[in-house]
Amino acid sequence: MKKRALISVSDKSGITEFAKQLHELGYELISTGGTKKALQDSGIPVKSVSDVTGFPEILEGRVKTLNPYIHGGLLAKFDEPGHVAELEEHHINPIQIVCVNLYPFQQTIAKPDVTVEDAIENIDIGGPTMLRASAKNHQYVTVVVDPVDYETIISELKQDGEVQFETRRRLAAKVFRHTASYDAMIAEYMTELTQEETPEKLTVTYELKQSLRYGENPHQKAAFYRKPLGSAFSIANATQLHGKELSYNNINDADAAIQIVKEFSEPAAVAIKHSNPCGVGIGEDIFSAFTRAFAADPVSIFGGIIALNREVDAETAKKLHEIFLEIVIAPAFSAEALEILQGKRNIRLLTIPFNTGSDKEMKLTSIEGGLLVQDFDRYTLEDATISIPTDKKPSDEEWEALKFGWKVVKHVKSNAIVVNNSEMTLGVGAGQMNRVGSAKIALEQAGEKAVGAVLISDAFFPMDDTVEAAAKAGVTAIIQTGGSIRDEDSIKKANEYGIAMVLTGVRHFKH
């Protein structure tokens, strides 16, 4: 039986060497278009697909491999007498190796000026068909889609005269993952074109970024995947400059830090522990912002994760160096700052391109047996319909503090209460089973600094007990959702203590 390999690739890295070695091993090579030319230019004998099919490429190359002379050779069972007889009857030769990768759909739609016509033209038809046919028939056919696997195939052919079945099956599984991912990207693109909000099927694809030593706990296996063409302003697309490999919890907490620091245009610093902010500060420069974030909770920040939205300078780096931190994330580090922080062997230093996020992404939350999908919570105080039912109205300074706290509270686990002034958080109460419990934690942490501060709630007050606790601590203004059947109790209590209360009508639960 003549040995044949079909090669047609858009990613030509390593292809000429792979083809050369196949030729030296006695394989007749079949190819198309640019791949055929690349092999010919390298002096490698190659036959055109049209020579095999007896039919020219038509429709601007849309139809060239969709032919029984190709797919018969891919799908036949080489040891099945009936199949062998049919191949002989129709003069079809088997194809033992298929090396195909697909039109660059992902790279095409990544272009900022891509047209719909160009995107659709880069939807491959023949390539996935050949890959799926070959992968289905992997008992007989070796199919390869990734240049990283060329060496394994050549090595086994040289050593054993054939590619081992276990390798063929592994490569077939890889092919089906590849074509599924390719189709998922196309489905997502077409769904966006048609503006379907809840399609009957949700197809998503992610690519492995990093295998992790373990998950939240050492007994849990874990890995980190990223979305192709996902937001650049994300931990998934961060560049690590220094330090140990990121862990599962590092990545989760880093994402939380980035989501909060995204809220601020002025210099801002965020400290995260266990996905909750333990300190957030803003300032006229990044040093003052971080100084306030640190002062907000100098105990909890130990072992925390820091996100800063300005370049880290030497002064800030020296202060960061004084603390044990897991990660520092920033748009950049000055040369001097990098040198200072690299003095700590294990600290992870990451950069991400700020202000290049995407509003198109959805938040996916896995549950056993299913998936919850929703928009990210990007609702701001400026979007809300504000009402102020209390006798006292917020002063200008209180308004600035309320706006600051509102940016933070939606990133705190519910029930969430934040106590802050206009420059920094003073106390954070997170994840309690009742709202007054969160308030007591935040107010206790704020201590005497609560006097003259504001209190932010991520949802309405079911009772007036939170207002009373805030008043007794010295809080002068509150912002909350409103909408409770007992709103009047809270308003009455605020008036009793001379507190300004703002109602937004917007809830910011984060579970």
GIQUIVEN-V834461 format. One line per field, one symbol per residue. phi: phi as a letter, one per 30 degrees, with the letter a starting at -180 (. if undefined). Layout:
phi->???
This chain:
phi->.ddbbcbabcccdidddddddddddjddcbabhddedddddcicdacdeddddibddbhhidbbcdaedcddddcdddccedddddeddchccdbcbbbbbcedddddddddcdcddddddcddcddeddddddddcddbccbbcbedcedddddddddciaddeedddddddddddddddeddddddddddddhddbddbccbbbcdcadcdacebddcdaaccbdeideddaddcdcccajdddcededddddddddddddccdebbbcbbhicdcabbbadbdddddedddddadddddicbcbbcbedcdddddddddcdbdbbcadabdeddddddddcdcdccbbbddibdbdddcccbdbdiabcbadddcdcddddcdbbddddcddedddddddeddddddcceddbbbcacdbadcabcbiddbddddddddddddhddddidcbcbdadcdbcdddddddddjdcabbadijddcedddddddddcicdbcccibcbdbc
